[in-house]
Amino acid sequence: MKILAVTDIQKLIQILSLENFFKRAVAALEEDFGRWHEFILSPRHGTYYPDGVIELMPCADQQHYAFKYVNGYPGNPLKGKLNVVAIGVLSDAESGYPVMISEMTFLTAFRTAAAGVLAAKYLARADSKSLAIIGTGAQAEFQVLAFSGFFQLEEVRFFDIDPQAMVKFSQNMIGQKFSLIPCNSIVEAVRDADIIITATAAKKRQSLFEADDIASGTYIYAMGGDSPGKTELSAEFLKRTKLVVEYKPQTLVEGEVQQCGADLIYAELWELVCKNKPGRQDDQEITLFDSVGFALEDYSILRVVYELAKEYQLGTEADLIPELNDPKNLFSILGP
């Protein structure tokens, strides 16, 4: 079985480049959302604790079974720990044997950014040049760099309630082709932005901005750490958007739309990818991708990384599954 550590993902990015890796990830997501009905799908299983949640996210087709173990603990950064950490497993569906265990803290950030870009392909204006991001924590750089690889961004405006997070973000973004504009408020950041990303982690109901604060034609990617009882946008705001989700049974429990119900949902993302429904239909629409993170996205990134790891001979082979001459004699491993 192949094991991919953080260092293996670092090597992979060095080989491919960040931009090319994002392109591979977005292409894989589009391919897999385009064959939506080939998958065995289910909402994630969450176990909730006072300080956070631990989740299992399974997804499978006839070739592979994949799942991700992931947490969401908003208070962890105050303890010097990550808010989100994850591990993924990819298995061969024919035998049920795991073929890869991979770090997925990095990969979750990559696939989350790639999912927002994929939705933007159908929901954002192609000539989008300005992006605003609300929340500059661990996800922020991945989000902005993914979008900058697919849109000709000229400026990125950003805001976080933590000034140090804004400093960290600006330092990491030095040397990019777009201009960086730190803002003193959310409204200052989102005003007239073509693309808005909400990436907050606070487990509470809040309204970051309203329709009057943004321009017509804006695409919004609402992706910040979702869970029941946690929202970033008001119910009244949602009613003024073309609202797209990943998977209704999960989004209705965890997403922005938990406040309103299924009637407000225009489409699931696969319907746009498969051209069952049109995406953006004019330059005035406010479009919203209410993303909660879905296991199909983890499946896609795991299969891509598995293919690349084999191609570039990355990872470590580990004997986590017994090899037996007689598969009925498991006891033989203990010796004579």
C-alpha positions in Angstrom: 0.0 0.0 0.0 1.2 3.5 -0.9 1.5 6.1 1.9 1.7 9.8 0.9 3.0 12.1 3.5 3.0 15.9 3.6 6.5 15.9 2.1 5.3 13.8 -0.9 2.6 16.4 -1.7 5.3 19.1 -1.4 7.5 17.3 -3.9 4.5 16.8 -6.2 3.8 20.5 -6.3 7.4 21.2 -6.9 7.4 18.9 -9.9 4.1 20.1 -11.5 3.9 23.7 -10.2 1.0 25.0 -8.2 -0.8 26.3 -11.2 -0.6 23.0 -13.1 -1.7 21.0 -10.0 -4.8 23.2 -9.7 -5.5 22.6 -13.4 -5.3 18.9 -12.9 -7.5 19.1 -9.8 -10.2 21.2 -11.5 -10.2 19.0 -14.6 -10.7 15.9 -12.4 -13.5 17.5 -10.5 -15.3 18.5 -13.7 -14.8 14.9 -15.1 -16.3 13.4 -11.9 -19.2 15.8 -11.5 -19.9 15.1 -15.1 -20.4 11.4 -14.3 -22.5 12.1 -11.2 -24.8 9.1 -11.6 -22.0 6.6 -11.6 -21.2 7.3 -8.0 -22.6 5.9 -4.7 -23.2 9.1 -2.8 -24.1 9.9 0.8 -23.9 12.9 3.2 -20.9 12.9 5.5 -21.1 11.4 9.0 -20.4 13.9 11.7 -19.7 13.4 15.4 -20.1 16.7 17.2 -18.2 17.7 20.3 -18.5 21.0 22.3 -15.3 22.4 20.6 -15.8 21.0 17.1 -16.7 18.1 14.8 -15.0 15.0 13.5 -16.4 13.7 10.2 -16.1 10.7 7.8 -16.8 11.5 4.1 -17.3 8.4 1.8 -17.7 8.3 -1.9 -17.4 5.4 -4.4 -17.8 4.2 -7.9 -17.2 0.8 -9.5 -13.5 1.3 -9.6 -12.6 2.9 -6.3 -14.0 3.5 -2.8 -12.6 6.7 -1.1 -13.2 8.3 2.3 -11.7 11.2 4.2 -11.3 11.6 8.0 -11.5 15.3 8.8 -12.0 17.5 11.8 -13.3 21.1 12.2 -12.1 22.8 15.5 -12.3 26.6 15.2 -10.6 27.1 18.5 -7.5 25.0 17.6 -5.4 27.9 16.2 -5.5 29.5 19.7 -3.8 26.3 20.9 -1.2 26.2 18.1 -3.1 23.6 16.2 -4.8 23.6 12.8 -8.6 24.2 12.6 -8.8 21.4 9.9 -6.7 18.3 9.6 -7.5 15.3 7.4 -6.4 11.9 6.2 -7.7 10.1 3.1 -8.0 6.5 2.0 -8.4 5.2 -1.6 -9.4 1.6 -2.1 -9.7 -0.8 -5.0 -13.4 -1.6 -5.3 -12.9 -5.0 -6.9 -11.0 -6.5 -3.9 -11.8 -4.0 -1.2 -8.0 -3.6 -0.6 -6.8 -0.1 0.3 -4.2 1.1 -2.2 -3.3 4.5 -0.7 -3.4 6.4 2.5 -2.7 10.1 2.1 -2.4 13.2 4.0 -5.4 15.4 3.2 -4.9 18.6 5.1 -3.1 20.1 2.1 -5.3 18.2 -0.3 -8.5 19.4 1.3 -7.3 23.0 0.8 -6.5 22.2 -2.9 -9.8 20.5 -3.6 -11.9 23.1 -1.9 -10.3 25.9 -4.0 -10.6 23.8 -7.1 -14.3 23.2 -6.4 -14.9 27.0 -6.2 -13.1 27.5 -9.5 -15.1 24.8 -11.2 -18.4 26.4 -10.1 -17.0 29.8 -11.2 -16.5 28.4 -14.7 -20.3 28.2 -14.9 -21.4 31.0 -12.6 -18.8 33.8 -12.7 -18.4 36.4 -15.5 -15.5 35.3 -17.7 -14.0 38.8 -17.6 -13.9 38.9 -13.7 -10.8 40.9 -12.6 -11.3 41.7 -9.0 -11.6 39.2 -6.1 -12.5 39.8 -2.4 -11.8 37.3 0.3 -13.3 37.5 3.7 -11.2 35.5 6.1 -7.5 35.1 5.6 -6.8 31.9 7.6 -5.4 28.6 6.3 -7.5 28.4 3.2 -7.0 31.9 1.9 -3.8 31.6 -0.2 -5.1 28.4 -1.9 -8.3 30.0 -2.8 -6.8 33.1 -4.3 -4.1 31.3 -6.2 -6.5 28.8 -7.7 -8.8 31.6 -9.0 -5.8 33.6 -10.3 -4.9 30.7 -12.5 -8.3 30.7 -14.2 -9.2 34.4 -14.2 -7.1 37.5 -15.1 -7.2 39.0 -11.7 -5.9 42.5 -11.4 -6.7 43.1 -7.7 -7.4 41.1 -4.6 -9.0 42.8 -1.6 -9.0 41.1 1.8 -10.3 41.4 5.3 -10.0 39.4 8.5 -10.9 40.2 12.1 -7.4 39.0 13.0 -4.9 41.6 11.8 -2.0 39.0 12.1 -3.9 36.7 9.7 -4.0 39.6 7.2 -0.3 40.2 7.6 0.4 36.5 7.1 -1.7 36.5 3.9 -0.1 39.6 2.4 3.4 38.2 3.1 2.5 34.9 1.4 1.1 36.7 -1.6 4.1 38.9 -2.3 5.2 38.7 -5.9 1.9 37.8 -7.4 0.7 39.4 -10.6 -2.4 41.1 -9.0 -2.4 44.0 -6.6 -3.2 43.3 -2.9 -5.5 45.7 -1.1 -6.0 45.2 2.7 -9.4 46.5 3.8 -10.7 47.8 7.1 -14.1 46.2 6.8 -16.0 43.5 5.0 -18.1 46.1 3.1 -15.0 47.9 1.9 -13.6 44.6 0.6 -16.7 43.3 -1.2 -17.8 46.6 -2.8 -17.7 46.2 -6.6 -15.8 42.9 -6.5 -16.5 40.5 -9.3 -15.8 37.4 -7.2 -16.3 37.1 -3.4 -15.0 34.2 -1.3 -16.3 33.9 2.3 -13.9 31.8 4.3 -14.8 32.3 8.0 -14.8 29.6 10.6 -16.9 30.9 13.5 -19.6 28.5 14.4 -22.5 30.9 14.5 -25.2 32.6 12.4 -24.0 35.8 10.9 -24.5 38.1 7.9 -21.2 39.2 6.5 -22.8 41.5 3.9 -26.1 42.1 2.2 -27.1 42.5 -1.5 -26.9 46.3 -1.3 -23.2 46.0 -0.4 -22.2 44.3 -3.6 -22.4 44.9 -7.3 -24.8 43.1 -9.7 -23.1 40.3 -11.6 -21.1 39.1 -8.6 -20.1 35.5 -8.1 -19.9 34.4 -4.5 -18.2 31.3 -3.2 -19.5 30.7 0.3 -17.2 27.9 1.6 -16.3 28.8 5.2 -16.3 25.8 7.6 -19.9 24.8 7.4 -22.0 22.9 10.0 -25.5 22.9 11.3 -26.2 26.3 13.0 -23.3 28.0 11.2 -24.1 30.5 8.3 -22.4 33.5 6.8 -25.2 35.0 4.7 -28.8 36.0 5.6 -31.9 34.2 4.3 -33.0 37.5 2.7 -29.7 37.7 0.8 -30.0 34.1 -0.5 -33.4 34.9 -2.0 -31.7 37.5 -4.3 -29.2 35.0 -5.8 -29.0 32.1 -8.2 -28.1 29.5 -5.7 -26.1 26.3 -6.6 -25.1 23.5 -4.2 -23.1 20.3 -4.3 -25.5 17.7 -2.9 -28.8 18.8 -1.5 -29.2 16.2 1.3 -25.9 17.5 2.9 -26.2 21.2 2.0 -29.7 21.5 3.5 -28.3 20.4 6.8 -25.0 22.4 6.8 -25.0 25.1 4.2 -26.3 28.7 4.0 -29.6 27.3 2.7 -30.3 25.5 6.0 -32.1 28.7 6.9 -34.5 28.5 3.9 -35.0 25.0 2.5 -34.7 23.4 -0.9 -37.1 25.8 -2.8 -34.3 28.4 -3.1 -31.9 26.0 -4.7 -31.5 26.5 -8.5 -29.3 23.5 -9.2 -26.7 21.0 -7.9 -23.3 21.6 -9.5 -23.4 18.4 -11.6 -26.5 19.8 -13.4 -24.4 22.7 -14.7 -21.4 20.5 -15.6 -23.7 18.1 -17.5 -25.5 21.0 -19.1 -28.9 20.0 -17.7 -29.3 23.6 -16.6 -27.6 26.8 -17.7 -25.2 28.5 -15.3 -25.0 32.3 -15.5 -27.4 33.7 -18.0 -26.6 37.4 -17.9 -24.1 39.8 -16.5 -26.5 41.1 -13.9 -27.2 37.9 -12.0 -25.8 37.5 -8.5 -24.7 33.9 -8.4 -23.9 31.9 -5.3 -22.1 28.6 -4.8 -23.2 27.4 -1.4 -20.4 24.9 -0.9 -20.1 22.7 2.2 -17.4 20.4 0.9 -18.6 17.1 -0.6 -16.9 13.7 -0.6 -16.9 13.5 -4.4 -14.3 16.3 -4.3 -12.1 14.2 -2.0 -12.5 11.2 -4.3 -11.4 13.3 -7.3 -8.3 14.7 -5.6 -7.3 11.3 -4.1 -7.5 9.6 -7.5 -5.5 12.3 -9.2 -2.8 12.2 -6.5 -2.7 8.4 -6.7 -2.1 8.6 -10.5 0.6 11.2 -10.1 2.3 9.4 -7.2 2.6 6.3 -9.4 3.8 8.4 -12.4 6.5 10.2 -10.4 7.3 7.4 -8.0 6.3 9.3 -4.9 5.2 7.9 -1.5 6.3 5.0 0.6 5.2 1.4 0.3 4.1 0.0 3.7 3.0 -3.5 4.7 -0.3 -2.6 6.4 -2.1 -5.5 4.8 -0.9 -9.1 5.6 0.6 -11.0 2.6 -0.2 -14.7 3.0 0.5 -17.9 1.1 -2.8 -19.2 2.4 -5.4 -16.4 2.8 -7.3 -18.6 5.3 -4.3 -18.9 7.6 -4.0 -15.4 9.1 -2.6 -17.0 12.3 0.5 -18.1 10.4 1.8 -14.5 10.6 2.6 -15.1 14.3 5.1 -17.8 13.4 5.4 -21.4 14.3 
